[in-house]
């Protein structure tokens, strides 16, 4: 069976630093790609049954969960690399 899609998790964190006149906001982004939603849920300690029933994309516990098409690389002869 060939993979048709992957699961992408995105988490953005905002850290504020305040001084007398200036407020600085640092945005960090963490991105993870998974072959299956079940594996991602197990790693993060989430209930697979709860997450799998939601229509993707979905925001769940500070993470944005997407399903994206998987694209394999092909050589000029048409075979997978």
C-alpha positions as CSV (number, residue, x, y, z in Angstrom):
1,X,0.0,0.0,0.0
2,X,1.4,3.4,-1.0
3,X,1.1,6.3,1.3
4,X,-1.4,8.9,0.1
5,X,-1.2,11.5,3.0
6,X,0.7,12.5,6.1
7,X,-0.2,14.2,9.3
8,X,1.4,17.5,10.0
9,X,1.3,19.0,13.5
10,X,2.1,22.7,14.0
11,X,2.5,24.4,17.4
12,X,3.1,28.2,17.8
13,X,4.4,29.6,21.1
14,X,4.5,33.3,22.0
15,X,6.9,34.6,24.6
16,X,6.6,38.2,25.7
17,X,9.4,40.3,27.2
18,X,8.4,43.6,28.7
19,X,10.7,46.5,29.5
20,X,9.8,50.0,30.5
21,X,8.6,51.2,27.1
22,X,8.9,48.2,24.8
23,X,7.1,44.8,24.6
24,X,8.9,42.2,22.5
25,X,7.1,39.1,21.3
26,X,9.1,36.1,20.2
27,X,7.2,33.6,18.1
28,X,8.5,30.1,17.8
29,X,7.0,27.4,15.6
30,X,7.4,23.7,16.1
31,X,6.4,21.4,13.2
32,X,6.2,17.6,13.1
33,X,5.3,15.2,10.3
34,X,3.8,11.8,11.0
35,X,2.9,8.8,8.9
36,X,-0.2,8.1,10.9
37,X,-2.4,10.0,13.3
38,X,-2.4,7.1,15.7
39,X,1.4,7.3,16.2
40,X,1.2,11.1,16.7
41,X,-1.5,10.7,19.3
42,X,0.5,8.0,21.2
43,X,3.7,10.1,21.2
44,X,1.8,13.2,22.6
45,X,-0.4,11.2,25.0
46,X,-3.7,12.2,23.3
47,X,-6.7,10.0,22.9
48,X,-6.7,8.7,19.4
49,X,-10.5,8.1,19.4
50,X,-11.2,11.7,20.3
51,X,-8.8,13.2,17.7
52,X,-9.7,10.8,14.9
53,X,-13.4,11.8,15.1
54,X,-12.7,15.5,14.5
55,X,-12.7,16.8,10.9
56,X,-9.2,17.9,9.9
57,X,-7.7,20.5,10.1
58,X,-8.4,20.9,13.8
59,X,-6.9,22.8,16.8
60,X,-6.2,20.3,19.6
61,X,-4.3,21.1,22.8
62,X,-2.2,24.0,21.4
63,X,-1.5,22.0,18.2
64,X,-2.9,22.6,14.7
65,X,-3.4,19.2,13.0
66,X,-3.5,18.9,9.2
67,X,-3.7,16.1,6.8
68,X,-1.5,16.8,3.7
69,X,-1.0,14.8,0.5
70,X,2.2,12.8,0.4
71,X,4.3,13.4,-2.7
72,X,7.1,11.0,-3.6
73,X,10.1,12.1,-5.6
74,X,10.4,10.6,-9.1
75,X,13.4,10.3,-11.3
76,X,13.2,11.2,-15.0
77,X,12.6,7.5,-15.8
78,X,9.4,7.6,-13.8
79,X,10.6,5.4,-10.9
80,X,10.6,6.4,-7.2
81,X,13.9,7.6,-5.8
